[in-house]
Structures are given as structure tokens and as C-alpha cells.
Amino acid sequence: MFQAPVRQSEEAVATTGPRYTHSIRVMDERFIRILKIFKWGPDAEKALEVLMMKVDHWLVREVMNTDVGVSVKMQFFRWAARKRNYEHDTSTYMALIRCLEVVEQYGEMWKMIQEMVRNPVCVVTPMELSDIIRMLGNAKMISKAVAIFYQIKARKCQPTAQAYNSMIIMLMHEGEYEKVHELYNEMSNEGQCFPDTVTYSALISAFCKLGRQDSAIWLLNEMKDNGMQPTAKIYTMLMALLFKLDNVHGALSLFEEMRHQYCRPDVFTYTELIRGLGKAGRFDEAYNFFYEMRREGCRPDTVLMNNMINFLGKAGRLDDAMKLFEEMETLRCIPSVVTYNTIIKALFESKSRISEISSWFERMKESGISPSPFTYSILIDGLCKTNRTEKAMMLLEEMDEKGFPPCPAAYCSLIDALGKAKRYDLAHELFQELKENCGSSSARVYAVMIKHLGKAGRLDDAVDLFDEMNRLGCTPNVYAYNALMSGLARAGMLDEALTTMRRMQDHGCIPDINSYNIILNALAKTGGPDRAMGMLSNM
């Protein structure tokens, strides 16, 4: 475990800046105008001599700070390097490097960084090292950033927590969570650089992304042991992880600890708390925390309100969900497309009248919120489940007219509804349309189509479609295997169904309860009790 010793000199090291002070000299505006008009060349060089301007580090930095083009700055920088009794230092290189970053000339920026590091005159400070890492991280030059970090470090530049944090945050953004932990160990073992709140926040975030609960909690405790107060963001990340791992008790305990430590929960904390309790089906607790939050003076945002409306809809508390929606304006929460999608979905789930659902769809559009593909998918699915297939087909056409890409979920709902209505030709036509528009189809859509072909007795077509999946690189899932097995069993082809199950297992697809039920029902019909018992023992 890392323990921070008494800090004596870290602050002095961390605040060390470039080795120059601001001068009272002022850049001659005439020279700037000449640079803008003539760029860099003989005329500008002559003006420099006439104005008797000394070429030194101050002048170079000032030129880098002017609003002339970066190519002019590069030319001036190269010209200055050839002047007698002048040599660039770290401050001039860094000034140009920052200019190159601003205009996203990352290739030139990298060349300048390399040139600076190779120059024996240039001594890079920890603050400048941190800046270099940040810029390379923004440019997505991750391997170069790591290489230059160790190259500069080898030249006796002792990185501060800020420099390490720049590396850690960069690696975090790239999803290199294991490397983040390695860097932390390196930082701790050197004994001269101490993790701070930013370090711990990034590390705990990395472990949360990896789902490593024990390591994340261990770091939280280490942080507290070293006299640092965890932030609301850190507690929120850990609560989200614990809820994700179904450790509701642990998440609530952490929330209580947070309040006990006088760390005020913010809207993001309450969002994770309410989302986690809602997913766990603990709706009353989530509802109570929502009103506790408001009593504490923490104003909800649109994301939190969406979560509240979502779980209230799932709990069948539609009136409460609608009441919250109407409160959004008072709370200065602007409903989003997600809000309306959530309301529409809840209305379908509560078996509300189609006219009411349609009015919400119109209200959404009148509010200036454009429906998303997911909005149409919800509507199409709901209409299909209420036997309004024709209206669902019209919405699919509307999606196409609006230029939305084909939505596999919407097609899947329609194909399933048409199959149930025994309109197999139209279902197959839609399936082919989806393949033509997307270039492929999802395993879910294939499974639905195979299921209905099997029910229609078109077993050869179902088998061909299953083989097509494999041929096109669309890996069959458990639903596709079940659909094919069900069709084979229905046709009395029990051996073929059993072969399909073995094939399923050989390909790493684990049978579910429906897989076994399909086979057991088929065995029961064919009078194979011994084989049925053998199947049960394997479940």
C-alpha cells in the first residue's frame, strides 16, 4: 500500500515554470504589420534590421504569440536558429509547439518535440513535460507520448504528479486501463512523487471500467488513509460499479459513508443512485431519494428525470411518470428525445389507447424535437404487438422518407408480426429489403425469419437461411439455433434437431432453457423417455 511521506519540496517542484520572466519590452506593432503583409522573407528581415530589433528568446516567443499564419512562424523560427550568437531554448520550442497544436499540424508538432528533446541546450521542466503529454494525447499520438515521457524522464526530469496525471488521463481516454495501474505503481515506487486526488480519481475510474470492485475500494481506502478526501465524482463512480455488479447494499453503504464524510452528493450521484435502485426494482427507495434530493436543494437535470420516468413506467406507475414530465418545465429541465421515447414506451407497456400514444408522438414533434430511429422503432414494435401492422408499415416508410438508415429492430418487429399473421411472403420481402439496404442482417432478424419459415412448414428455406447466416459471417445466436431446432422438431426430424444442438454447443453457443424444452417436448411426442431423462441429466 502506498503511504505518502511528509511533503516538503513537492509544491516547489510542481510549480516550477519556464526559465524566463516576463519582460517589460513591447513588440513593435510596425513589425507585426509587416509580418502580416509580407509574411517572412527579405522584406520582413530588412524591417527587423531597420527597427533595430534584437533577435533573442523574447522576440521569438512574441512572434509565436502573434496572429500571423503558422507557416510564417515556422519560417521565422528556422531563420532565427541560423543567426549568430542565438540558439533556441525550451521556451521558444514550446511556444512553436503550442502554435502547431492549435492548428492541428501534429506531424510538425511531433518533429519539433523530438528536435527540442535532442537539443542539449533544452532542459524540459516537469510542467512542460505535462504539457507535451497533454498535446500528444489530444493528437492521439499515444505511443509517441509514452516514448517521449520516458525519454525526457531519462534526462533527469523528475515528473510531478501533474505529469503522471497527464499520462494517466491520456491512457484512460484510450481505454488502456491496465497501463494506468502500471504507471501508478511506478509513480508510487519512486518515492519522490505522490498521487493526488486527480491520480486517485483516474485510477478508481480505470478499475471501475475493468469491473474490479476490490481494487477500486482498496484505492478509496488508501486515499483516505493518506489524508485525502474522496470527491463526489469518486463516490459516484464506485456506486455505479457496485450497482452494475448487483451489490445494491454496498452502493447504499457507500452513499451513507459519503454523507457521513460531509461530501455533498451532486446530481450525478443521485442519478446513479436512482438508476441503480430502479434497475434493482427498488422503486419506492428510488422515489424517496428523488424527493430527498430536492429537499436538499439539488436540482435534477434531464438525464435524472428520464431515469425517474423510465423506472416509474416500468413499475406501472404511469400517473406518477406523467406528473414528473409535467414538472420538468418548473424544474427547468428541457425534455429530450429520450424523455419522449421513455413516455411512449411506458404508454405501450401500460396498454394505453393508441390515440393517446399518437398524441404524444405529435406533441413531441410540435415541441421541435425530431423523432429518432429509436422513436420509430418503439412505435413500430408497439403497433405490431397491438395488431396494427399496416400503420407500422406506414411508419417504416416514413422513416425511409426522412432519410433514416434501415433499423433492424423495426424490421424485426414487422417481420415477426407478419409471420404471426401468416403473411410469410411479405415478411420475406421485408427481410430481403433489409439485407439489400444494409448489406447484411442481424442474428436476431434471421432468428425471427427462420422461426416463421419453420412454422410455415418451409423447412428447406429455414435451413438455407441458417446456412446463409454462417456463409455471410453472421454468427447464429441461441435464438437462431432454437428457431431451427423448433422447426426440425415440429417436422418430426428429431435426430436433425439433436445434431443442431450438438453443433450449437461445439460452436460455443450455450443452450438456454428453451433449447432443452424444444428437444424434451419432441422426445415426449415420439415416446423416448430414456433419451428425455438423459437430456434432463445434462441440463
C-alpha positions in Angstrom: 0.0 0.0 0.0 1.3 3.4 -0.9 1.8 5.8 2.1 2.6 9.4 1.4 5.6 10.7 3.4 5.7 14.3 4.8 5.7 16.6 1.8 8.4 19.1 1.8 9.5 20.1 -1.6 6.8 18.8 -4.0 5.0 22.1 -4.2 8.1 23.9 -5.2 8.8 21.3 -7.9 5.3 21.3 -9.2 5.0 25.0 -9.6 8.3 25.4 -11.4 7.6 27.1 -14.7 9.7 28.0 -17.7 13.1 29.5 -17.0 12.3 33.1 -18.1 10.5 36.0 -16.7 8.1 38.4 -18.4 9.9 41.4 -19.8 8.6 45.0 -19.9 9.6 45.1 -23.6 6.7 45.6 -26.0 6.6 44.1 -29.5 6.8 46.9 -32.2 3.4 47.0 -33.9 5.1 48.0 -37.2 6.9 44.8 -37.3 3.7 42.8 -36.7 2.0 44.6 -39.6 5.0 43.9 -41.9 4.8 40.2 -41.0 1.1 40.1 -41.8 1.6 41.9 -45.2 4.9 40.4 -46.4 4.9 37.2 -44.4 8.5 36.1 -43.6 11.1 36.9 -46.2 13.7 39.6 -47.2 11.3 42.5 -46.7 10.4 41.4 -43.1 14.1 40.6 -42.4 15.1 44.1 -43.6 12.4 45.7 -41.4 13.8 43.8 -38.4 17.2 45.5 -39.0 15.7 49.0 -39.6 13.7 48.7 -36.4 16.9 47.6 -34.6 15.0 44.7 -33.0 17.3 42.2 -31.2 16.8 38.6 -32.1 16.5 36.8 -28.7 14.3 34.3 -27.0 11.8 37.1 -26.0 11.4 38.2 -29.7 10.9 34.6 -30.9 8.2 33.9 -28.2 6.5 37.2 -29.1 6.4 36.3 -32.8 4.9 32.9 -31.9 2.2 34.7 -30.0 1.2 37.0 -32.9 -1.8 36.1 -35.1 0.2 35.5 -38.2 0.0 32.2 -40.0 1.8 29.2 -38.6 3.9 28.8 -41.8 5.3 32.4 -41.2 6.1 31.4 -37.6 7.9 28.3 -38.8 9.9 30.3 -41.3 10.9 32.9 -38.7 11.8 30.2 -36.2 14.1 28.5 -38.7 15.7 31.8 -39.7 16.3 32.7 -36.1 18.0 29.4 -35.5 20.7 30.3 -38.1 21.5 33.6 -36.5 24.9 34.0 -35.0 25.0 34.1 -31.2 21.5 32.8 -30.9 20.2 29.3 -30.0 16.6 28.2 -29.3 15.8 27.2 -25.8 12.9 25.2 -24.4 10.6 28.3 -24.1 10.9 29.1 -27.8 10.4 25.5 -28.9 7.4 25.1 -26.6 5.9 28.4 -28.0 6.1 27.0 -31.5 4.9 23.5 -30.5 1.8 25.1 -28.9 1.1 27.0 -32.2 1.3 23.8 -34.2 -1.1 22.0 -31.8 -3.7 24.8 -32.2 -3.8 24.4 -36.0 -3.6 20.6 -35.6 -0.3 20.2 -37.6 0.5 17.2 -35.4 3.3 15.8 -37.7 5.3 19.1 -37.5 4.5 19.3 -33.8 6.0 15.9 -33.2 9.1 16.8 -35.2 9.6 19.9 -33.1 9.2 18.0 -29.8 11.8 15.5 -31.0 14.2 18.3 -32.1 13.8 20.0 -28.7 14.4 16.9 -26.7 17.6 16.1 -28.7 18.9 19.6 -28.2 21.3 19.6 -25.3 20.6 23.2 -24.5 16.9 22.4 -23.8 16.0 21.3 -20.3 12.4 20.3 -20.1 10.7 21.1 -16.8 8.0 18.8 -15.2 5.3 21.4 -16.1 6.5 21.4 -19.8 6.6 17.6 -19.8 3.0 17.5 -18.6 2.0 20.0 -21.4 3.8 17.8 -24.0 2.0 14.7 -22.9 -1.4 16.5 -22.9 -0.8 17.8 -26.5 0.3 14.4 -27.8 -2.7 12.8 -26.1 -5.0 15.2 -27.8 -3.3 14.3 -31.1 -3.9 10.6 -30.4 -0.2 10.0 -30.5 -0.3 7.7 -27.6 2.8 5.5 -28.2 4.8 8.7 -29.0 3.7 10.3 -25.8 4.8 7.3 -23.8 8.1 7.2 -25.6 8.8 10.9 -25.1 7.8 10.7 -21.4 10.5 8.1 -20.6 13.0 9.8 -22.9 12.6 13.2 -21.1 12.5 11.4 -17.7 15.8 9.7 -18.5 17.3 13.2 -18.9 16.8 13.7 -15.2 13.5 15.4 -15.4 11.6 14.1 -12.4 7.9 14.0 -13.3 5.5 15.6 -10.8 2.0 14.3 -10.0 0.7 16.6 -12.7 2.9 15.0 -15.4 1.9 11.5 -14.2 -1.7 12.6 -14.2 -1.4 13.8 -17.8 -0.1 10.3 -18.8 -2.8 8.5 -16.7 -5.6 10.6 -18.1 -4.4 10.2 -21.7 -4.2 6.4 -21.2 -7.6 6.4 -19.6 -9.2 8.1 -22.7 -7.7 5.4 -24.9 -9.0 2.6 -22.7 -5.5 1.5 -21.6 -6.7 0.7 -18.1 -4.1 -1.9 -17.2 -1.3 0.5 -18.2 -2.8 3.1 -15.9 -2.2 0.8 -13.0 1.4 0.1 -14.1 2.1 3.8 -14.2 0.6 4.3 -10.7 2.9 1.6 -9.3 5.9 3.2 -11.0 4.9 6.6 -9.6 4.4 5.2 -6.0 7.6 3.2 -6.0 9.9 6.1 -7.0 9.2 7.7 -3.7 9.6 11.3 -4.9 6.1 11.8 -6.5 2.9 11.4 -4.6 -0.5 10.6 -6.0 -3.1 13.3 -5.5 -6.9 13.4 -5.8 -6.7 13.6 -9.6 -4.5 10.5 -9.7 -6.8 8.5 -7.4 -9.9 9.6 -9.4 -8.3 8.4 -12.6 -7.2 5.1 -11.1 -10.5 4.4 -9.5 -12.2 5.2 -12.8 -9.9 2.7 -14.5 -10.7 -0.1 -12.1 -14.4 0.7 -12.3 -14.2 0.4 -16.1 -12.4 -3.0 -15.6 -15.1 -4.1 -13.1 -12.5 -4.7 -10.4 -14.5 -3.8 -7.3 -12.0 -4.9 -4.7 -9.1 -2.9 -6.3 -11.3 0.2 -6.6 -12.4 0.1 -3.0 -8.8 -0.6 -1.9 -7.7 2.6 -3.6 -10.5 4.5 -2.0 -9.3 3.4 1.4 -5.7 4.1 0.6 -6.7 7.6 -0.5 -8.4 8.2 2.9 -5.5 6.7 4.8 -3.2 9.2 3.1 -5.4 12.1 4.4 -7.2 12.9 1.1 -11.0 13.4 1.0 -12.6 11.5 -1.9 -14.7 13.7 -4.1 -18.3 13.3 -5.1 -17.1 12.1 -8.5 -15.1 9.2 -6.9 -18.0 8.1 -4.7 -20.3 8.3 -7.7 -18.1 6.1 -9.9 -17.8 3.5 -7.2 -21.6 3.4 -6.6 -22.2 2.9 -10.3 -19.7 0.0 -10.3 -21.4 -1.6 -7.3 -24.8 -1.3 -8.8 -23.5 -2.8 -12.0 -22.3 -5.8 -10.1 -25.7 -6.1 -8.3 -24.2 -5.1 -5.0 -27.0 -2.7 -4.0 -26.2 -3.0 -0.3 -22.6 -1.9 -1.0 -23.7 1.0 -3.1 -26.1 2.3 -0.5 -23.5 1.9 2.2 -21.1 4.0 0.2 -23.7 6.6 -0.3 -24.2 6.8 3.5 -20.4 7.0 4.0 -20.3 9.8 1.5 -22.9 11.8 3.5 -21.2 10.9 6.8 -17.9 12.4 5.4 -19.7 15.6 4.6 -19.2 15.0 0.9 -22.3 16.5 -0.7 -23.9 14.3 -3.3 -24.5 16.1 -6.6 -27.0 15.4 -9.4 -24.7 12.8 -11.0 -24.5 10.9 -7.7 -28.3 10.9 -7.3 -28.7 9.9 -11.0 -26.5 6.7 -10.4 -28.4 6.0 -7.1 -31.8 6.3 -8.7 -30.8 4.4 -11.8 -29.3 1.6 -9.8 -32.3 1.3 -7.4 -34.6 1.4 -10.4 -32.8 -1.4 -12.2 -32.9 -3.4 -8.9 -36.7 -3.0 -8.8 -36.5 -0.9 -5.6 -38.8 1.8 -6.9 -40.0 3.2 -3.6 -36.5 3.8 -2.4 -35.5 5.5 -5.7 -38.7 7.7 -5.5 -37.8 8.7 -1.9 -34.3 9.6 -2.8 -35.6 11.7 -5.6 -37.6 13.8 -3.2 -34.8 13.8 -0.6 -32.5 15.2 -3.3 -35.0 18.0 -4.0 -35.3 18.8 -0.3 -31.6 19.1 -0.1 -31.6 21.7 -2.8 -30.0 19.6 -5.5 -31.9 20.4 -8.8 -32.5 17.4 -11.1 -31.4 17.5 -14.7 -33.0 16.0 -17.8 -31.0 12.8 -17.5 -32.1 12.1 -14.0 -35.7 12.9 -14.9 -35.5 10.5 -17.8 -34.4 7.8 -15.4 -37.2 8.5 -13.0 -39.8 8.5 -15.7 -38.3 5.2 -17.1 -38.5 3.2 -13.9 -41.9 4.7 -12.9 -43.2 3.5 -16.3 -41.7 0.0 -15.8 -43.3 -0.1 -12.3 -46.7 0.6 -13.8 -46.9 4.0 -12.1 -47.8 5.9 -15.2 -49.6 8.7 -13.5 -46.5 9.5 -11.4 -44.4 9.4 -14.6 -46.8 11.8 -16.3 -46.8 14.1 -13.3 -43.0 14.2 -13.3 -43.0 15.0 -17.0 -45.3 18.0 -16.4 -43.0 19.2 -13.6 -40.0 19.3 -15.9 -40.8 22.8 -17.1 -41.0 24.1 -13.5 -37.6 22.4 -12.7 -36.1 24.0 -15.9 -35.4 20.5 -17.3 -36.0 20.5 -21.1 -37.5 17.2 -22.3 -35.3 15.5 -24.8 -36.0 12.8 -27.4 -35.1 10.3 -24.8 -37.8 11.7 -22.5 -40.5 11.3 -25.1 -39.2 7.9 -26.1 -39.5 6.8 -22.5 -43.0 8.1 -22.2 -44.2 6.5 -25.4 -42.6 3.1 -24.4 -44.3 3.3 -21.0 -47.6 4.1 -22.6 -47.3 1.0 -24.8 -46.3 -1.2 -21.8 -49.3 0.0 -19.8 -51.6 -0.8 -22.8 -52.7 2.8 -23.2 -55.0 3.8 -26.1 -53.2 4.2 -29.4 -54.8 7.6 -29.8 -53.1 8.8 -26.6 -49.8 7.4 -27.8 -50.2 9.1 -31.2 -51.0 12.4 -29.4 -47.7 12.2 -27.5 -45.8 11.5 -30.8 -47.4 14.6 -32.3 -46.7 16.6 -29.1 -43.0 15.6 -29.4 -42.8 16.9 -33.0 -44.7 20.1 -32.1 -42.1 20.8 -29.3 -39.4 20.9 -32.0 -37.9 17.6 -31.1 -37.2 15.4 -34.1 -38.1 11.7 -33.6 -35.0 9.4 -33.6 -34.8 6.0 -35.3 -35.4 4.5 -31.8 -38.6 6.5 -31.5 -39.9 4.9 -34.7 -38.6 1.5 -33.5 -40.7 1.8 -30.3 -43.8 2.9 -32.2 -43.4 0.2 -34.8 -42.9 -2.5 -32.2 -45.8 -1.3 -30.1 -48.1 -1.1 -33.1 -47.1 -4.6 -34.2 -47.9 -6.0 -30.8 -51.3 -4.4 -30.9 -52.0 -5.9 -34.4 -51.8 -2.6 -36.2 -49.3 -3.9 -38.8 -50.5 -1.6 -41.6 -49.9 1.5 -39.5 -46.5 0.2 -38.5 -45.7 -0.3 -42.2 -46.6 3.3 -42.9 -44.2 4.4 -40.1 -41.4 2.3 -41.7 -42.0 4.1 -45.0 -41.9 7.5 -43.1 -38.5 6.5 -41.7 -37.2 5.9 -45.2 -38.7 9.2 -46.4 -36.9 11.1 -43.6 -33.6 9.5 -44.7 -33.1 7.4 -41.6 -30.9 4.3 -42.1 -32.7 1.0 -42.0 -33.4 0.0 -38.4 -33.0 -3.8 -37.9 -35.1 -3.7 -34.7 -38.1 -2.1 -36.6 -37.8 -4.6 -39.4 -37.6 -7.4 -36.9 -40.9 -6.3 -35.2 -42.7 -6.1 -38.5 -41.3 -9.4 -39.8 -42.4 -11.1 -36.6 -45.9 -9.5 -36.7 -46.3 -10.5 -40.4 -45.2 -14.0 -39.6 -47.7 -14.4 -36.8 -50.4 -13.2 -39.2 -49.1 -15.9 -41.7 -48.2 -13.3 -44.2 -45.0 -15.1 -44.9 -44.3 -13.7 -48.4 -44.5 -10.1 -47.2 -42.3 -11.0 -44.2 -39.7 -12.5 -46.5 -39.9 -9.4 -48.8 -39.2 -7.1 -45.9 -36.3 -9.4 -44.8 -34.8 -9.2 -48.3 -35.3 -5.4 -48.3 -33.4 -5.1 -45.1 -30.5 -7.2 -46.4 -30.3 -5.2 -49.6 -30.3 -1.8 -47.7 -27.9 -2.9 -45.0 -25.8 -5.3 -46.9 -26.5 -7.8 -44.2 -28.9 -8.6 -41.4 -28.6 -9.2 -37.7 -28.8 -12.6 -36.0 -32.0 -11.6 -34.3 -33.8 -10.9 -37.6 -32.5 -14.1 -39.1 -33.8 -16.0 -36.0 -37.3 -14.5 -36.4 -37.4 -15.3 -40.1 -36.2 -18.9 -39.5 -38.8 -19.3 -36.8 -41.7 -18.3 -39.1 -40.4 -20.4 -42.0 -40.3 -23.4 -39.7 -43.9 -22.7 -38.6 -45.0 -22.4 -42.2 -43.5 -25.8 -43.0 -40.9 -24.3 -45.3 -38.1 -26.2 -43.6 -35.8 -26.2 -46.6 -36.0 -22.4 -46.7 -35.3 -22.2 -43.0 -32.2 -24.4 -43.3 -31.0 -22.4 -46.3 -31.3 -19.2 -44.3 -29.4 -20.7 -41.4 -26.6 -21.8 -43.7 -26.6 -18.3 -45.3 -26.0 -16.8 -41.8 -22.8 -18.8 -41.4 -21.8 -18.1 -45.0 -22.1 -14.4 -44.6 -20.3 -14.3 -41.3 -23.4 -13.6 -39.2 -22.8 -15.9 -36.2 -26.0 -17.7 -35.2 -27.1 -16.9 -31.6 -29.2 -19.1 -29.2 -32.4 -17.7 -30.7 -31.4 -18.7 -34.3 -30.5 -22.2 -33.1 -33.7 -22.5 -31.2 -35.7 -21.4 -34.2 -34.1 -24.0 -36.4 -34.4 -26.8 -33.8 -38.1 -25.9 -33.2 -38.8 -26.2 -37.0 -37.0 -29.5 -37.2 -38.8 -30.9 -34.1 -42.1 -29.7 -35.5 -41.4 -31.7 -38.7 -40.6 -34.8 -36.7 -36.9 -34.6 -37.6 -35.7 -35.2 -34.0 -32.2 -36.6 -34.9 -31.5 -33.5 -37.0 -32.7 -31.3 -34.1 -30.3 -33.1 -31.7 -27.5 -32.7 -34.2 -28.2 -29.0 -34.4 -28.0 -28.8 -30.6 -24.6 -30.6 -30.6 -23.4 -28.3 -33.4 -24.6 -25.3 -31.3 -22.5 -26.4 -28.3 -19.5 -27.2 -30.5 -19.6 -23.6 -31.7 -19.6 -22.2 -28.2 -23.2 -21.2 -28.1 -24.7 -22.2 -24.8 -28.2 -23.7 -24.9 -30.9 -22.0 -22.8 -34.0 -23.4 -21.1 -36.0 -23.0 -24.4 -33.4 -25.1 -26.2 -33.9 -28.0 -23.8 -37.7 -27.6 -23.8 -37.8 -27.9 -27.6 -35.9 -31.2 -27.5 -37.8 -32.6 -24.4 -41.2 -31.8 -26.0 -40.1 -33.5 -29.2 -38.9 -36.6 -27.2 -42.1 -36.7 -25.3 -44.1 -36.8 -28.5 -42.0 -39.5 -30.0 -42.1 -41.6 -26.9 -38.4 -41.5 -26.0 -38.4 -41.4 -22.1 -34.9 -42.7 -21.7 -33.5 -40.1 -24.1 -35.5 -37.5 -22.3 -34.1 -38.5 -18.9 -30.6 -38.4 -20.4 -31.3 -34.9 -21.7 -32.5 -33.8 -18.3 -29.4 -35.1 -16.6 -27.3 -32.9 -18.9 -29.2 -29.7 -18.2 
